[in-house]
C-alpha cells in the first residue's frame, strides 16, 4: 500500500513532552486535531487549534473523566477498514470522519505505585480509555498510525512532511503499541497480585543483540524486564568483539559473585564456574591470588573486580588471555 496521508489525528497524552512540536507540524500540514481534557487545554494554551472530544461525540465527559473517548464517533473513526465498502458506507451514513493518527500515552500507573500510592490512588491511575484507543488504532494499522511514546514523534513529523505514513512505519508502531498495553496490563496484574501471587507476568524488552548464542550457529539477545535495572542495561563495552551468550552468562555470574564480596575482591569464572576467588587489600593482589587458584582453568575466563579497576590491576590482567 502507498503512504496514508494524515488528515485527522486524535491526541490524548499524560506525558506532554515534545507534544507541541508534533502538533505544530501537524497543523502546518492542515491536519485536524481532536483532543480531550488536559491535552486539549495544553494545545489551546499554545494557540494550536483543536476540536474537543465532546464536540465530536455530542456527549460530555462523565464520571469525573473516566469516560471521555469511549464513543462510536471516536472508535468508528479509528477502527474503520477503509478498504471495505460497508465500513466506508457506515462512516458516510453516520457522518464520521476517519482518523489516520492516534497519539496516546497512558496514565502513569507504574510510577504511581512505585511512589507508594495507596489503593484508591492506584486505581484512579489505571487508564481505560487510553489502552482502548491504542489497541483499536494498532489493530487497524493498515490505515492508522499509533504513537505511544514521544520518542516516535519525529518519525510522524517526517512522515507528514513526506506525504503520509508508510505501511512499514505503521506496523512498527503497532508492535510498540501492543507491547505497551501488554506491559501496562502486566504492571496492573502484578500490583493486584503482589501478596502471594498466583500469577506473574513479566514483560521484557531487548537490551542488546549478542554476537551469537550458546553455539556459534545460534542467534541470541539479552532481554531485561521492563523498568528493571541491572549492569547489562548500563554497562559500556570499551573494546573487543561484540559479546556472545556465553560471555554474558559468565559476566553476569562473575558480577553477582564479586558484588557479594567485600571491596577489592576479584572473581574469575569460566562457563559460569569459579576458577578462583580472592579477597585482598588491593585489587591487583586479589587478582594474583584468584588466578593462582587454578591458572589452567582460568585461561579464556571472565574477571570481575569489586571496585575501581586501576592501572596495576589492568596490567596484571593483560598478562593473560581472558
N, C-alpha and C positions, 0 to 999 in steps of 0.2 A: 504494500500500500504506500502511496505517496505521503508526503507530510500532511498532518492535520493542522490547519490554521487555528490559532487560538482566538476565538471571538468573544467567549464568555468564561469567566473564572469565578469560582467560589472560594473565598478565603476566610478561614476561621482558625486562629492560632493563639496559643498561650505564650509561646516564645516569639517575641516580635522583632528579634534581631534580624537585620537585613531586609525587613519587610518593605520598608518604604522604597528602597531601590528597586525591588521587584515590582511593586505596584506602579511606580512611575514608569518603568519600562513597558508595562502592560498598557497603561493608559496612553502613553505616547504612540502606541500602535493601534489605538482605538478599541482596546479590549474592555468590555463591560465587566465591572467587578461587583459581585454580590457578597455581602458580608453581614455579620451579626455582632451584637454586643460590644465588648471592648475592642475588638478588631476593627469594627466599623468606625468607632469613635477615634481610634488611633489614626486611621486613614483620613478621616474628615479633618482632624486637627492639623494634618499636614496638607490640607487643601487638595486631597485626591478624591475625585468623585466616586461615590459608592452607592449602590442600591441596598437598602436594608432588607434582610430576610422577611420580616413581617409584611413589607410592601409587596414582595414577590408572592408569598403564600396566602396573604389575606388573613392570616391567623397571628395573634400576638404571641410573644414568648410567654410561657406559663410555668408554673411550679418552681418559681424562683430561678428560672433559667434552665431547668432540667430538660425542657422541651423547647427547642428553637428551630432546628433544621429537619426534624423528623416529620416530613410532609411530602406528599406525592409531587408537588410542584418543584421541589428540590430534587428528590431522588429520581423522579421520572426524567428530569433533565440530565442526570448523571448516568443512569442505567440504560438509557435508550440505545439499542444497537441500530445505528443509522443505516446499516446495510439491509435492514428488514423493512419491507413496505408497511407492515402492520404497526411497527414501532413508530415509524415516521407519521403514520396516519393518526395514531393515538396522540402524539405530541401536537399535531396540527389541530385536531378536534378540541383539545383541551387548552390550546394556546400556551404550550410550554416550550420554552427555548432550551436547546441542549447546552450543556457545559462541555468544554474541551479541556478544562484545567481545574483541579481541586487541590488546594493548598491547605493542609490541616496538620497541626501538631497538637498533642494531647495534653490534658491536664497533667501536671507533674506529680502523678501518683507515687512513682518510685522515690522522688526526692522528699515528698511529704512524709511517707512512712519512715524513711531513713532519718529524718529530723525528729522522730519521736512523736508524731501526731497521735492524738487519741483516736478512738474508733470512729466517732462521728465525723471528725475532720477528714480522716482517711476515706470514709465512704463518700463524702462530698467531692473528693478528688478522683473518684472513679468516673472517667469520661464515658459517656454513652453515645452521644451524637457524633463525636469525632471518629471513633472507630467505625461507626456505621457508614459515615461518608467515605472514609478511607477504603473500606472493603468494597463499597459499591463502585467507586472510581477505579480501583485496582482490578476488579472483576471485568470491567468494561474498558480495559486498557487498549483495546483495538481503536477506541475513539477518544479516550480521556487520559490525560497525564495526571498522575497522583504524586504530590510532593509532600513528604513528611518531615523534611529537615531543611533548615536554612542553607546547609552545605550544598544543596542542589539548585538553589535559586539562580545561580549564574548559568546553569545548563538551560533553564527555562528562558532566561533573558536572551541567551544566544539563539535559542530555538525560535522565539517570537520574532527576532530580528532576521531570521533566515527563512521565514515563511511558514513555520509551524514545527510541531514535534514529529520526530521520526518514530517508526514502529520499534526500532531498537531501543530508543530512549524510553518510550512508554513502557516497554516490557521490563527494562532495568528498574525503572521507578516502581513498577508494580511489585517486583520482587522485594524491594526495600519496604514497600508499604505493608505487604502481608507479614514480613518479618517483624516490622514494628508493632503491628497489632498482636501478633503471636507473643512477642516478648512482653508486651504490656499486660496481656491477659495472664501470662506466666507470673509476672510480679504480683498480680492481684491474688491468684490462687495460692501462691506461696505465702503471701501475707495472711490470708484466711486460714491456711493450714499450718501456721507457724508452730503451734504447740502439738507435738505428737502427730506429725503429718502422715496421712495415709497416701498422699500423692505429692510428688515433687516434679516440677517442670523446670528444666534448665536450658534456656535459650543460649546459644553460643555463636560467636562471630569469629571469623578468621582473623588471626593476629599476624601471621606471616606464612608465606609459602616456603616449603623446605626443598632442598636440592634433590632429595629422593627419600623414599620411605625406609622401612626396616631393611629392605633389599633394594639394590640399585635400580631394578626394573619397575619399582612401585612409586606412585605419586604420593605426596604427603603434604600436610599443612598443620600448623598449630592453631587450634581453636580455643578461645577463652570464654568463660561465662560472661555475658553482657554486664558491664559495670564492674567486673572483678579487677583487682589489682594484683599484679604478680611481676616477677622480674622479667618474664618474657614479653610483657607489654611495654616496658620502658628501657630494656637493655639495648645498647648500641654496639653493633659489631664493628670493630675498628679496622680489621683487615682479614684477609683469607677468603676462601671459598664460602659460598652460602652453606649454612649448616644443614645437616641431614636429620632424619628422625632420631637416629642413634646418638648424634651429637646433642640434640635437645634433651633426650631422655637422660643421658649421662650428666649433662649440665644441670638439669633440674634436680637430680638425685644428689649431686655434689653440692649444689647451693643449699638444699634442705639440710644436709649433714653439717656443712660448715657453719650455717647460721644457728644451729643448735648448740654450737660450741662457743667458748669464750673468744674475745677478740684476739687476732693474730693467729688463730688456728688455721690449719691447712688440711683439706681433704682431697685425696687423689682417687678417682674412680674410673673403672673401665667396664663397660657392659653393665652399668648400674651396680657393680660390686666394688667395695672399698679395697683398694690396693694398699693404702696407707693413710693414717690419720695422725696428726700430731698437734700438740699444744706447746708453745714456747714463748719466750719473751719478745721475740721479733718474728715477723712472717718468714724471713729468709731462713732462720734457724728451724722454724716449724716445717718449712718445705723440705729442707735437707733430711730431717728426721722422718717425715712422712714418706719420702722417696726411698729411703733406706729400708723401709718395712718390707718392700717387695719390688725391687728395681726391675725385675724381669716383666712382671705383670703390668707395671706402670708405663711401659713403652706404648705410646699412642693413646695415652689416657687423657682425662679431663682433670684440671686442677682448679680448685675453688679456694679462695683466700677470704677469711672473715676479717676484713679490714682494708686498709689502704695498700694497694699493690705498689710498693716503692721500687726504686731502681735496682738495689741489690737483689730483691726477690725476683724481679723481672729477668735480670741477667742470669740468675741461677736456674730459673725455669727454662730459659732459652738454650741452656746447655743440652737439653734433652728433646726428644721428639714427643711432643704432646699435642 
